[in-house]
Every structure is written in C-alpha cells, then in structure tokens.
C-alpha cells in the first residue's frame, strides 16, 4: 500500500504509477513556471513548437517521428498551431506531397517562452532534488526513453 494525496492505494507503487504521479508533479511545476498567468494553450502544443527549428523548417513526418506519434496525430497538432498563427505550412519543394512546418514570429516567441518555462522547471527540480540526484534522474529517464543526452 502507498499513499497518494492522503489516500491509501492498494498494491505497490510500481514503475507505471510512479512515472504517472511524477509526470503530474512535473506538469504542475510547468504551469507555475510561466512569467505571468499560464498560457491557455496546453503544454503538449508547446512541446510540438519546441521541436520546430527556430530557423528553417522540419517535415511534418519528421516532427511525428521526434514526438513518437502518428503522422495523423501530429497533423492535428500542427493544424491547431497553424490556426493559432504559430506555425506556417508549406509544401516541401523536394516532395510536394510532404509538408514543411516552420515557426511564425508569434510561434518563435511562444517557443522561446516555453523554453524559458522548461528551464525554470528544470531549475526547480534541480533545487528540490539536489544537483546530483537531478542529474541521476535525468540520466535514468533518458535511458528509459532510449535517448542520449547531449
């Protein structure tokens, strides 16, 4: 048995439960990291914005690969961002069937604000956990995710 928000939960706090609870805590700190009121747009939209290069463009299919989601799901995210004026979609000159996604000036500002908020979240957790444990947590999560930190 383990406790969540003051309530007992049967069983052991396994990896899935702990990751879910940890993600919720991190997302709460993300909401608190903004300069001013948190944005109306969901964090997942900012995650997609952060995958679009500041200069140039990235193919929609490449964004889907980076996000580990289907092309159709990424297409919905990008369509929402385009409707908000944050990204621009153009046909890829190398393959007219493919779409290139680039940031608009408003999208660049939103992506920059998201990166600043993410840096604040990172600093918050480094302070809360201590530098060594924070670094260890990031290394372990990167291994679980199958990525290399640069």
N, C-alpha and C positions, 0 to 999 in steps of 0.2 A: 504494500500500500504506500502511496505517496500523496502529498497534498498539493492542490492547485487552487490558488485564490481562496485558501481557507477551507476547501472541501476535500475530503478524502476520496481518493480514486483507487479502486481495487487493482491489484496486479503490480508489476514492477514498472518503474519509469524507464521504459526501453528507449532505444535509439529514435524511433519514429516519434514517440511522444515528446522526448526531449528536444529534438530538432524543431518540431512544430511549436512548442512552447517558447523555445529560444528565438525562433523567427518572429513570433508575435511580439516579444520584448524588443527585438531589434527594430521592428517596424514601428513600434510606439516611439522609440527614440528618434527614428527618422521623422516622424510627424512633429516632434519637438525641436528639430534641428533647423527649421527654416527661419530666416530673418523676416519677422512679421508673421502674419497668420499663415497656417499651412495652405498650400495650394488646393484648389478644388479638384485638380486632376489626380488620379490615382498614381501611386508610386510605380506601378508596372509601366505606365506610359513614360515616366521619366527614365526608367531602365532602358526602354527602347530608344529614347532620344540619346542616351549616353553611348549607344552602340553606333550611331551615325557619326562619321568623322566630322570634325569641326570644319575642315576644308575638303572639298570634293564630295564624292557620293559613294554609296555602297548599294550593291544589288539587294533587292528585297529578299531573294533566296538566300543570300549570304547573311543577312540580318536574322532570318529564320534559323539558319544553322548556328549562328553565335548564340542565339537565345534558346536553342534546342526546342523549337516548336515547329509546327507545320507551316508551310508557306501560306496556307489559307488563314491561319490564326494571325500570323504576322501581317498579312494583308489587311486584316480588320484593324489591327493596332495602327498601322501606317495610314489607313484611310481616315481613322479618327483624328490622328495627328495632323493630317493634311487639311481636314475640315476645320481644325482649330488654327490653321495658318502656321504651324510649327515645322512642317516639312514640305518639300516640293517633290513631286514625282515626275520623272521624265523617262521616255523610252531609252534603253541602252543602245547607243549607236552600233555597238558590236553585235547586238542581238535584239532586234526590235520587239521581240516577244517579252523580253526582260524589262523590269522597271528599275531605274536608279533612284535612290532616296537621298536627298540632301537636306540640310538644315536651312531654314529661312533665318533672317536676322532675329525674329522673335524666338524661333526654335533654338538658335545658338544661345540666346540669353537664358532660356528655360533650362537648357542642358548645363550651362555654366552654374546656374543656381542649384540645380540638382547635384552637381559635383561638389559644390561648396557644402551642401547639406550632408552629403555622404561623407565628406571629410570630417565634419563635425561629429557625425555618428561614430566614425572610426576613433576619433579622439576621445569621445565619451567612453567608449568601451575599453580603450587602452587605459584610461584613467580608472575606470571601475574595476577592471581585472588586474591591472598592473601590466607593465610593458612586456615582461617575459611571457605571462600567461596569454596575453592578447596575441603575441606573435605565434605562440604554440597553437592557439585556437585557429588562427588564420591558416597556418600550415596544415593542420589536420583537416579543416574544411576543404582546402584546396585538394588534398589527397583524395578525400571522399568524392569531390566533384570531378576528379580526374584532370585537373589543370595544373599548370606550373605558374607560380607567382614570379613576376619579373623583379 
